[in-house]
Amino acid sequence: MFSDVLLTVDFDRTMTGPDSKIPQRNLDAVAFFMENGGSFTINTGRSVSSFRKHLDKVPVNAPILLYNGSARWEDGHLTHMQLLDMDLWETVDAVQKEFPGMNLEIQGVDYHYLINPTEDFIAFYDALKWNYKIVQPGEDLGPFMKFALAGSPRSKSVATLFDISEKEDAAFDAAQQRIMDLWGDKVVVYRAAPRIIDVHAKGVSKIAAARQLQA
């Protein structure tokens, strides 16, 4: 019935509900789709670290698309990584000077690397049980695929990334535009949630990753 169909779906608030839990009806629909020949996978902005605990909860039969399409997770490791053509620590220095009130993280292969995190941001990571390390300038963080700017957490759940005021929303819009003004020839910028900005190599997108996987 679905033998010629590849279906990729976002994870947060698409596969999951607003409570970050996966409704049973979604799992049943995916199972029916795969049982009838369909190829299914998740297509998310999440990293290996932030998605790892869901690997055994979401049934898939195709490589998982992570980091907004910057890489695939297949056979227990990342493949098809699209790296940022920028010096990591020069970029970090510039971003911190431009956006001193935001939390900055580098989303690596095994960890989210936090630079000068606030206590609230550390507590947020501890609550979510995402692998993270607090790092210092100059450390080797591995492949540079993605960095993200986030607002200060108001709670210890993913829902805090969606809770935004009108004033803060305008500030995030301005920050997104400023990043494009500075590095628009090298990057693509996404508002993965109202209170988080994701930055990737130019050309990266969920739809592009899905098309590549389809091919």
N, C-alpha and C positions, 0 to 999 in steps of 0.2 A: 504493500500500500504506500509506504513512504521510502522505498529503497533508493530513490534518486533525490532525497531531500536532506540537506544539512541545516539544522536549526541551532543557532547560537543565541543565548539570552544573557542579559545583564544579571548580576547577582542581587545587589542591594536594592530592595523595594521593587524588584521585578520577579526574580525567583523567590525572594523573601517578601514578607509583609512588613508594615511599618514597625513591628516589634522585633525585626531582624530574625524571625523564625520562619522556616520553610513550611507553608501550609501543606497538609497531606494531599490535598487535591492537586497541587502542583507536582508532587512526587508521583502521584498516580497517573497524571497526564503524560509525564516524561516516560514513565515505564511503558505505558501503552504505545507511545510513539516509537520507542526503541524496539519493543517486541514486534512491531509491524514494519521493521526494516529501516527506520529513520536513524540518522546520525545526529547525536545531540551533544552539545557542550556548553560550558559557561564562558561568557565573553565579558570580562570585568576589568575595572581599573585597579583592583586589588593586586597586591604583591604575593609572592610565595608565602611570606611570613603571615600576612593577614588572611590568607585563604587556606593555609595548611590544615587548620582544624576542621574545615568543611570538606576536605577531600573524600572522606569516607561517608559523607552525608548526602552528597549530590551524585546521583547516578549519571555517568557520562560514558560514551563509547567513541569519543573523538578527543584529540588533544585540547586541553584547556587553554584559553587565550587570556593572558594576564597583562597587567600594567597598561591597560587601555589598548592592547594590541602590540606592545613593544616586544613580547616574547610569548612562546608557547611552553606549556608544561606537558611533557610526554615522556613515558618510560622513566619517571622519577627524577627528571632534571629539565632544565630550561634549554630550549632550542630557538633558533631564528631570532636572536636578540638584536634589536635595533638600538644602537648606542647614540648618545648625545655627542655631537662633534664640538665639544667645549671642554676647557680645562676645568676639572671638578672644583678645585679649591679657589681658583680665581672667580668662578661662578658663585660659589658659596659666599665669598667675601663681598661681591657686588650685591647679591640678593639681601644679605644682612644689612648692608648700608641703606638699601632702597626701602626695605620693609622691616624696620626694627621691632614693630609691634606684633609680628606674626611668628608662629612657630615654623621652623624650617626642618625638613627631613629629607634625607637621601634614601630612596627605597632600593636597596640592594637585593642580591640573590637570596641571602640567608637572613638578613636583618634589615630593619629600618634604622638608619643611622641618624641620631638626633644631635643637633649642634646647639649648644647653649639652651637646652630645654627648660621650661618653667616647671615648678613642682606639680602644677595641675596637669601639664602635658605628660609627665612621667607617670602620675597616678592614673591617667587615662590609659596609657599603654599597659601598665600593670594590671588594670582591671580587665582589659581585653585579651591579655595573655599573648600579645603579639611579640615576636622576638625583636628586641631592640638593643642597640648599644649607643652609649654616649661617647662621642668621638671628638678628637682634637684636630685642628688644621694640619694637613700634611699626611694623615694616615691613608694607607691604601685600602679603599673600600670596594675594590673589584669593579665590575662593569658599571658604567655610568649610563643608566637607561632612563632614569626618572628622578625628578625632585618635586617636592610638594610644599605648599604653604598652607597652614591651617590656623584657624582662629583658636583662641584659648578655650579649652573644653569647659562646658557648663555642667556636664554630667559625665559619668564613666561608662557611656555606651555610644555606639555608632550614631544614635539619634542626635547627639549633640552637633554633628556635622551638618544637620538639616535645619537646625533651629537658628534663625537669623533675623536680626532687626533690619528695618529699612535703611538705617544709617550704615550699618555694617555691610549690607548688601552693596551699597554704593561704593564703599571702600574696597570691597573685593573686585567690583567691576573696574575700578580705577587701577588696582594692582594688576589685574589681568591685562589691561591695555598697556600698562607700563612695561610689562615683560615683553609684550609683542613689539613695542617701540625699541627696546634694547636689543632683542635677539630674534626678531621675527624671521630673519633669513635662515635661522638654524633650528627653530623650535615650533611646536604646536602646543597650544594651551587649552586645557579643558577645566570647566567647573565641575568636577566629579560629584560634588555636593555643594549646597549653597555656601558652606564655610570651609571649603578646601579647593585649592587650585593645583592641578596636576600639569607638569611640564615635561614634554617628551621630544624626541627627535622629529624634525619636520617630516611630514608624510605619514606618521603613525596615526592610526585610528582603529576603532573597533570594526568598522565596516571593511577597511582595507585588510585587516587581519583575517576576517571571515572569508573574504574573497580569495585571499591567498590559500587559506586552508581548503576552501572549496575546490580550487584548482588542483 
